[in-house]
Amino acid sequence: MQPQSAGPLPDETALSRGFGHVAALLSAIGTVWIFVLMLLICADVLGLALFSRPLYGVVELTEQTIVPIVFLQLAHALRRNRLTRADFLFAPLLRHKPFIAGVLDVLFLSVGMVIFAVLANSIFKEFLQAWKSADFFGTPGIFTAPTWPFKLMTAIGAGAMTVEFALNAYETLRKLPSQRVGVTSRDLTWLALGLAAFFALTAVVVWGDWSRIALGVWAVVFLLVLLMAGMHVPVVLCVVGVVAIWLLRDNPNVAWNSLKSSATGTIDKFEFGVIPLFVLMGLFTDISDIGRDAYRVAAWWTRKILGGLGIATVVANAIFAAVTGISIASSAIFSRVAVPQMISHGYSARFAAGTVAGSSVLGMLLPPSLLLIIFGFVTDTSVGDLFLAAIVPGLLLTVLFCAAILLLAWLRPDFVGNSGDVGDLEPETLLSSARRLLPIVVLVTVVLGGIYMGWFTPTQAGAIGAFATMIITVIRRKLTRANLWGVLQETGQITVSVLSLIIGAAVFTKALVMSTVPNAMVQYAITSGFGFWGVIALFLLAVIVMGMFLDSTSIIVIAVPIVLPLVVALGTDIIGPDVVIWFGLITIIAVEMGLLTPPFGISVFVVKNTIGDVCSLQDVFAGAFPYVLAMAVLVGLCMLFPALVTFVL
């Protein structure tokens, strides 16, 4: 889900173009440092394994640099339209009523500018304090380093983001007069009424005499309204959280301090290094042709099965998921590899595209999974346990997808197409198949085996896996300077989009806790007799609906903290001590259903953008629908038999 307005205009001013180079330079520094961290962590692991001497200071250095890495790349992410926003309503408004969309965007960008200006000021003061006091991190006598350079880089990144918001607002405002063409008085009336109603409601909430719980409910309402209106998701989370804390504590300093502590004290953990490192591994896997090899092998060995190439796509996606953890990468790769093959062998374009979109969700369920990592961070749950618990549901979903294809090929051959025509598939032998799959086996053994055996932490496993995948890419002669830089840049942008959401979610979660809304929900659910399963059913329905408008990460960081206390209070006696892990798995499955459902369906859009005019967007949604049903079946099975998730723990 990418924004479609904030960013450089074709006729932007010289000032904006010049600052774009500054933002790109800052982003490059953060991007390169991710690669350096990978090398340092690998050196630390190898030093300990081979010589029983770790590379001292790597953990501390990683913790100190995660925050600057994110902040240095924020301005460039905003300029490149990579800062997450819900554009379900905003994007059509931008196309049909650009003037009204522009007015809203100026307001949204101005709010972002204020938030980051205050944040930059607070972080800069923290830098001055660290510089004057000679503050350091590490262990004296082993490894120490001053903290002020990292705080300075964070302050520079926050300042650059402030300037980028201001320039975006100015460029959008400058373009408004030319967009007045076609705007009717009725349009302006509706805009004025809408803004007046919003500001009137804001005034009522701010100056009204509300209880803590009421203010918490109002915070959720304003969050949803601003999300749907199109404000950037991290900014929405921050601004609603700050205002709510301000009103709850009747003290603006507490609110701004909560913003600063969340921005600099939420992701400054070694564990958060796992996100850029696993993303880096997944993107190296993309350019190394590992996915293509998995598909070739699966296609040959399933060629005689009814609907065999569809099953091959599912199996190849499952194999590819074991080394990537990113659904979008799977969608892009198999759209280029599997769709042309299936169409050339008689399958309908609708079925081919839908199968790629549907099976791509395996990347977020089978470990390693980026969404499982994010859920672990949001709920303070072991990522290793989540990975272990996801194996059986992930494999079961693979089987359900294959069963759905067999049923479709048997009951609705018109939907699938001429699936018996295998044509001229490239022959495979056991030896050639083993050779093609060897890199995947090695990566899975090293990464997941290392985590489960206790050899690596997830962050260390991410570094080792990224380095190993890079070596495989080099051996296969697929790595050039151009695509290496492209991989690093994309890693940085994905990292920023994810971690900025986690920072925003930390602010909003603090506001919710202060409002006592989660505790009130627990007490209400207990006394009302609504029951654990009723809560779960309503939550899953809400998540699936949210998945139609928001991306997966946003849903997790917004919805899970609200419901988690309720799930733990009601579900521990029913599911057992591993209720949070069970809840995480069914949440991920429900969230991923949103990747395949209109109007958002990001996996569907990725497939459609990749295959072009091969089939319509509606056909891709229709082709993916059987896989949505299969995922619903899996959710039902996990609810009927929770041991499918928890028995391995």
N, C-alpha and C positions, 0 to 999 in steps of 0.2 A: 504494500500500500504506500505509494509514493505521492507526495504533494505535487500539485501541478501549477502553482503560481509563484510562491516565493523563490527567487533565484534571479540570475542575470537576465535582463531583457535584451533583445537583439540590438536596440539602440541605446544601451545603458551609457551613463556618463563616464568620462575618463577617470573620475575618482573611483567609481565602482569597479571599473576594469582594473585599475591599478591595485585596489585593495584585494581584488580576486587573486592576484599573484601572491600577495602576502598570505592570504588564507591558504593557498595551495602550498606555499613553503612550510607554514606551520603544520599543515596536515602531513606533508612529506616527512617531517621530523618524527611525528608520532607513528607514522607507518613504518619507517625504518626501524624505530625502536622496538616494535613488535617482533621484527625479524631478529634483532639483536637479543631480545629476551629468549627467543626460541633457542638460539645458539648457547646462551649462558646457562639455561636450565639443562640442556643436553650435556654440556660440559660438567655441570654439577652432578648429574646422575651418573655419568660415565666415570668421573673421578672417584665417586663413592664406591661404585661397583668394582672398578678395576684396581684402584690403589687405596681404597678405604680412606680417601681424603676428599671430602666435598669441596666445592668452590665456595668459600665463605662469602656471605653477604648476598648471595643470589636471591634468597627468599625475601630478605629485607628490601633489596633493590627493586624486585618485582612489585612489592607492595607500595613502595614509594612512587613508582612510575605509572601504575595503572591509571590513576586519576589524571596526571598530565597528558597521557596518551589520548584519553577521551577528550579532554578540554581543548587540546591543540588541534583536534580534527573537527570540532563542532562547527566552526564557521564555514569550512569547506563543505561539510555535510549539508548545511542549510543552503549554501550556494548551489550545490548539485542536486537539490531536492531529495535528500536522503533522510531528512528528519521526519519521523513518522507522523502522519496525520490521517484522520478518517475522512476520506474525500467522497464518501458515498453520496452525500447531498451537495458538498462543495464543488466537486468536479462538474456535475451537470450545470450547476449555477454558473460556473466559470465559462462553460461553453456557450450557454444560451443568454446569460445576463452578466457579461464580464464586468460591467460597471458596479453592480451590486456586490459581486464577488470581490472586486477590488477594494470597495469600501470596508467590507468585513475584514479583508486581509490586512489592510492598513491598521485596523484596530488590533488584530491578533499580533501582528509584528511589533506594534508599539508596546503591548503588554510583555512580549518576550524581551524586548529591549530593556524595559524597566527591571524585570526580574534579573537579567544577567548583569545589568549595571550595578545593582545592589550587591549581587554575588561577587562580581569582580572587585568591588571596593572592599568587601569583607576579607576576601582571600589576599588582596594586596596588603592589607593591614597585618594579616597573619604572616605574610612573607617578611615584612619589616621587623616584626617581633622576633621571628626566627633568626633573621640576620643579626640583629643587635645582641641577642642572647647566645649566639653561636650554638643554636640547637643542633643536635646530631641524632642519627639513628644507627643501630647496630650494637655490637658488643665490644666495649673497650678492650684493647689488647688483641682482638681477633679481626674485627672489621668495623669501621665507623666511617660515616660520611655526613656532611652537612645537609640539613633538610631544606635550606632556603632556595637552592636552585630549582627544586621540584615545585615548591610553592610559587616561585616566580613564574615558572612555565604554566602552571595552572591559572594564575592570575592573568597572564598574557592571553591564554586561550579564552578565558571568560570575557576579557576585554575585547578580543577580536570578535567573539560571538555578539557582543553588544553592538559593535560597529556594523557587523553584517546585518543584524536585525534592522538597524537604523537605515542602512543603505537600501535594503530590500523595501522597507516602508516608503522611503523617498522615491525609489524607482516606480513602485506601484502607484503611488500618489501622482507622480508626474504623468503617468499614462492614463489616468482617469478621464481627463477632458476628451480625449479621442474616443473613449468608450461610451460616451453619452449618447452616441447615435443609436437610435432604436429603443432608448429607454423612455417608457411612457410615464405620465403623471401617476398612473395607478401603481407602477413599479416603485416609484419613489415614495408613494404613500405607504405601501406595505413595508418598505424598508424602514421608514421613519417610525411606523407603529411597532414594528418588531423590536427595534433598538430601544424605543421608549418603554415598551413593556419589560424588556430585559433589565434596563437600568432602574425602573420603578421597583421591580422585584428585588433587585440587588439592594436598593435603599431600604426596603421593608425588612430584609434579612439582617442587614448591618445595624440598623437602628432599632430593631424590634427587641423585645424582651423574651428571648428564647431559652429553653433549657438546653443542656449539653446534648442530649439525644436529638432534639429537634435540629440543632445546628449541624450535627453529624448527618442527619437525613438531608438537610438542605445542601450540604457539601456534595453528597452523592448526586442530587438532582442537578446542581450546577455543573458537576463533572460531566454528566451525560449530555446536557444541553450544549456545552462548549465543544465536546468531542464531536457531536453530530453537526455542529455549525462549521467545523473544519479547522479549529485551532490545533496547532501542533501538540501531539499527545504529551510529550515530556513537559511542555510549558503549561498545559492544562493541569497536569498532576501537581506541578510546583505551585502555580498561582492559587488554585483552589485549596491546596494544603496550607499554604502560607496564610491566606485570608481566614481560613477556618481556625487555625491555631491562634491567630491574632484575636479573633472574637472569643474563642474558648478561654484564653488566658487573659484577655483584656490587656495585652502587652505586645506592642509591635516588635520589641527587641527579642522576645522569646521566639516569635515567628521567624524573624530574619536569621536568628542563630540556628533555628531548626533547619532552615534552608541551607545554610553554610555547612552545618555538621553533616547533613545528608549528602551534600554534593561532594564533600572531601572525606567523609568518614564511613561511607556505605560500601564503596567498591575497592577500598584500599586494603584488600586482603589477597593473599597469595592465591586463594582458591579462584578468584575472579579472572586470573590469567588463563584459565581453561577455555574461556569463551573465544578470545582471538586465536588461540592456538588450535582449537578444534576447527574453527572456521578456516584457518590457514591450511590445515590438513585436507579439509574437504575440497577447497579450491585447487590445491595441487593435484588431488585425485581427479578432478574434472579435466585438467589439461593433459593428464598422463594416459588417457584412453582406457583406464581401468573399467569404467562403466561400459564402454563399447565391447571390450573383451568378454565381460560377464554376459552381455546380451547375445553375442555370437555363440558362446558355449550353450547357453540355455535354449536358444532358438533351435540349434541342431538336435539336441537331445529331447526336445518336446515336439519335434516336427510331425510325428505321427499321431499326436493327440488332437482330438477335436478342439479347435480353438487354441492350438499349440503355441502360436506366436504371441497370443495374448498372455498365456501362462508364462511363456519365456520372459515377457516384459515384467511381469510381477516378480518372478524369481530373480531376474537380474536386478530389479530395483531393491529387493530384499538383500541381495549380496552387496550391492553398492551402498545400501544404508548402513551396513556394518562397518564402513570406513569413512562415512561422511557426516551423517547426522543433520543434513540440511535438505529439506524437501524441495526447495527451489532449484538446487543444483540438479537433483534427479529429474525434475520436470524439464529443465533446459536440455540436459544431455539426451534423455530418451526420446524427447520430441524430435531431435535431429537424427537419432539412430533407429528407433523402433517404428515410428509412424510411417516413414517412407517404405520400410521393409514390409510392414503389414498391409499397406495399401497396394503395393506392387504384387502381393501374393493373394489378393482377392478380398481382403477384409474391408469392411466399410470404414470410411474416414471418421465417422462418428464414434464407432467402437474403438478404433486405433487411438484417436486423440483422448477419448475418455479413459481408456485403460492406462495411458501414460500419466494423466492427471490423477486418477484414482490411486494407482500404485505408488505414486511419489510420496504419499503421506507416510509410507513405511520408514522414510528417512528420519521422521521425528518421533517414531515409536521404538524401533529397534536401536539398541545402543551401539555406538555413542550417539546421543540425541541432544541437540542444542536446547530444545524445549525442556527436556528432563533436567538439564543442568540449571536452567533458569528457574524451574519449579523448586529445585533443591535450594537455590539461593534465597528465593522468596520465603520458603517455609523452614529454612535452616535444617534441611534433611540431607542425609548422606547421599551424595551423587552416586557413589559406588553401589549402594543398596537399590537406588532407583534403577540404575542400569541392569542390575541382576534381576530385579522384579519384572523388568520390561521384556525379557527374553521370551518367555512363554506367550504372553499376549501378542507380542510382535510376530512370532512364528505362527500363532493361531490365526492372526489376521491375514497373513500370507496364504494360509490354507483356505480361509474363507473367500479371499479374492479369487483364488484358482477355482474353487467350487462354484462361485458365481459365474465365472467364464464358461465352465462346462455346462451349467444350467442354461445360460443364454444361448450357447451354441446348439443345444439340444431343443430348447423350447422356442427360441426366437432366432432362427438362422438368418432372417432378414435383417435383424439388428446387428449381427456379427459380420455377416458377409460370407463369402466363399472360403471358409476357414480350412477346407481340405486341400487347397492348392498350395503346396509347400515350395514349388518352383525350384530355383537354383541356389538354395542356401549353401554357404561355404561348408564343406565337409569337415567334421571334427573326429579325432580319435581320442582315446583316453589320455594318451600322452600329450597331444596338442591342447586338450582341455585343461589338463593339469598345469601345463606351462602357462596358459593364459590366466589361470586362476591363482597361480602361486603368489603373485604380489599381494592379492587380497588376503590370502591365507596368512601370509607373513604379517601384514599390517594388523589383522584382527588378533592374531596370536600375541603380537607385541603389545598392542594398545589395551585391548580388553583383558587379555591374559595377565598383563602386568598389573592392571587395576585389581582384578579379582584375587590374584595371588599375593597382593600386598607389596609388590616390588616398586610400584610407582603410586604417587597420588594422582588424581585425575589431571591436575595441571601438568605434572611431569610427563604423564602419558600423552597428553596433547602435544607437548614439545617434541617428545621422541617420535610420535606418529607423524607430525608435520615434517620433521627432518627426514625420516625414513621415506615418506611419500615424495619429498623433493628429490632424494637420491634416485628413487625409481624413475621419476620424471626425467632426470638427467641421463640415466642409463638408457632410457627409451628415446633419447634425443628429442624430447618434446619441450624442453625448457630453453627459452630464449630470453634475452634481456627485456624484450618488450612484454612478453606474457608474465615474466617474473614480476615486473613492476605493476602490471595489471592485477595480478593476484594479490600483491601486497596492498595496493590501493583499495581493492574490493574488501579485503580483510579488515582494513581500517574502517571503512564506511559501515560495514555490517556491525563491527564491534561498537562503534559510536551509536548506531541506531538502537542496539540492544541495551547497552549499559546506561545510556541517557534515560531510557525508560525505567530502569531499575532505580536510578537516582530519584527520578520524579515520584516513583511509587513509594520510596522511603519517606518522602515528605508527606504524601497523602496518607500513608499508613499511620504516621505519628498523629496526624489530625484525627483519624478514626479512633485510635486508641484513647486519645484525650476525650473524645466525645462519648465514650463508653457504649457506642452503638453495637460493636460485636458482642459485648457482655449482655446487653439488653436483648439482642437476637437470641442468644443462648437461653436466657431465662424465659423468653416468650415461647421458644420452641419446646422447652421442657414442660412448661405449665399448660400449654395449649393442646398438648397431645398430638401435635402434627406428625411427630415421628421422624426418625432418621431417614427412612427411605423417601418420605415426602420431601424432605429438605434436599436430598440428593437429586430427586426427579426434577424439582423446580430449578436447582442449580444447573443441571445438565441442559435443560431447555433454554435457560437464560444464556448459557455459554454458546450453544449452537446458534441462537439468534444473534448474539454479539459477533460470532464468527462470520456472519453475513456482512458486517460493516467494519470490523477491526481486524488487525493482524494478530497472529497467535501470541506473540510476546506481550502485546498490550493487554490482551484478555487476561493472561495469567497474572501480570503484575497489578491489574486493577481488581479483578474479581476474587482471586484466591485469598488475599488477606482479609477480605470482608467475611468470607464464609468459613475459613479454616477453623476458627475457635468453635463454631457451631458443630462442625463435622467431628472434631476431636471430642467435644463434650458428649455428643449423642452416639458416636460411632465406636468408641473404644470398647464398650461391652459387646457390641455386635460383631465388629470386624476383628478386633483384637488390638494389640499394641502397635501393629504396623498399619493402622488405619490411615495415617498421613500418606504413606507410600501407595496404598491401594487407591486413595483419593487422587493422588497425583496421576496414576495411570489412566483412570477413567476420565480425568480432566483433560489429559493430553489427547485421548481418543476423540472426545467431544469437540475440543478446540480444532483438531485437524479436520473434522467434518465440515467446519466452516470454510476450510480451504477449497472445498468442492461445491459449495452451495452459493447460488446467486443472492444478492447482486455483486458481492465482493469476489469470493472464490479465487484467491491469488494464484493458486496452482493452475487453475483453468486459464487465467489470463496469461500466465507464462507460456503455457502450451500453445495457446492461440497466437500469441505474438511470435513464437518461434516457427510455427508451421505456416503462418501467413494465411492465404486464401484457400487452403486445402478444404476447410469446412468452416461453418459459421460458429460464433461463440455459443449460440443456443445448442448446436449439435455437440459441442464439447461438454457443456453442462449435462445434456441428456446422456451422453456416453459415460460420464462419471457417476451418474445417479445410482447404478447398481452397487457401486463400491461404497457409497454413503449408506445404503441399506446394510451392506456387510459389516460396516463399522458399528451401526446401530445394534446388530446382532451381537457383536463382540462386547459392547457395553452391557447388554442384557446378560450375557454369560458371566461377565466379571461381577455383576451385581448378584446373580444367582449363586455363583461359585467363587467367592472372594479368594479361595485358596489358589485359584489360577494365578493370582498375583503374589500372594504372600507365602506360599509353601516353600519357596526356594530360600527364604530369608532365615 
